[in-house]
Amino acid sequence: MPDLILGWAVIILPTALAVVFIFIPARAENERVHLRWRYWLVAFLVSFSLLAWWQQSRTLKAASKDRESAIRETSARVATETADRVTKAIAAQYEGTISGLNQQIGSLERELSTQGKNVAAIKGSAKQELGLNYIPSVELLWQNKEFDIYNKGKTNLYLWGDRLDQGPKSIDKPVVVTPGGSYHLYAEHIEKEILAKLANNQESRVPFELYISGEDKRKHIVRFSLWIRVKDGTVRIDTQNLGTSDEDFSR
């Protein structure tokens, strides 16, 4: 508002001064009044000069503010536009890279999934193979009035006892039979029992059981069929393995 008033004042006051000149009396008419008007005229001109200076100063300040404001707005706009262009350029530059990385990640995920399945299969196979190691394999032979029990498996066997025919179970502290090793079960009492039951030149088939366990603590019963023959007072026994079952023989 002050700037508007100053603008109009700078325009109107010179016109008003020209009108005042019309009413100034001539010096010849009244010298005293004429001199007084001259003083007022000087004062008016000085005031007008000050008013014009003030108006120009305010105009310059306003122009300076407008220029600074325009510079700030232009700088902000340029910065925003530059940031947008840089962002778009970077996005365009790395879009292909990101796409390639995503494809690599997908490929790695599929590869890891396949490897996980392979590891699971390997673990299953290893577990199965480990289980096969614990499967007992026993061979039973008769010679010189004793049973020779051979461990044909891959781990230690623990021999707990045996049972002939329908007789009582003979179970004691376990005896370790190492892989490839054997244990000699003296059976002179069995031979005497056979001779008491079978006459000369007779034969019979009798069931026989071995009670064993493995390193996995599982208990097994190995069943055999004994083909017993007596000839000239000599006992001959051929053995046939009928299979192994997972059973708790202590019951």
Long-range contacts (C-beta under 8 A, 24 or more apart in sequence): 2-58, 3-55, 3-58, 3-59, 3-62, 6-51, 6-54, 6-55, 6-58, 7-55, 9-51, 9-55, 10-51, 10-52, 10-55, 13-48, 13-51, 14-48, 17-41, 17-44, 17-45, 17-48, 20-44, 134-214, 134-215, 134-216, 134-218, 135-244, 136-212, 136-214, 136-220, 136-222, 136-244, 138-210, 138-212, 138-222, 138-241, 138-244, 139-241, 140-208, 140-210, 140-222, 140-224, 140-239, 140-241, 141-239, 142-187, 142-226, 142-236, 142-237, 142-238, 142-239, 145-186, 145-187, 145-188, 145-191, 145-235, 146-184, 146-185, 146-186, 146-187, 146-188, 147-184, 147-185, 147-187, 148-182, 148-183, 148-184, 148-185, 149-177, 149-182, 149-183, 149-184, 149-185, 149-210, 150-181, 150-182, 151-177, 151-178, 151-179, 151-180, 151-181, 151-182, 152-180, 153-179, 153-214, 154-179, 155-179, 155-214, 155-215, 156-214, 156-215, 157-212, 157-213, 157-214, 158-212, 158-213, 158-214, 159-183, 159-210, 159-211, 159-212, 160-211, 160-212, 160-213, 160-219, 160-249, 161-210, 161-211, 161-249, 162-208, 162-209, 162-210, 162-211, 163-208, 163-209, 163-211, 164-190, 164-193, 164-206, 164-207, 164-208, 165-206, 165-207, 165-208, 166-207, 169-211, 169-249, 171-211, 171-249, 171-250, 174-213, 191-235, 194-228, 194-230, 194-235, 195-230, 195-233, 195-235, 198-228, 198-230, 199-230, 200-230, 200-231, 200-232, 200-233, 201-230, 201-231, 202-229, 202-230, 203-227, 203-228, 203-229, 203-230, 204-228, 208-239, 209-249, 211-249, 218-246, 219-246, 219-247, 219-248, 219-249, 219-250, 220-244, 220-245, 220-246, 220-247, 221-245, 221-247, 221-249
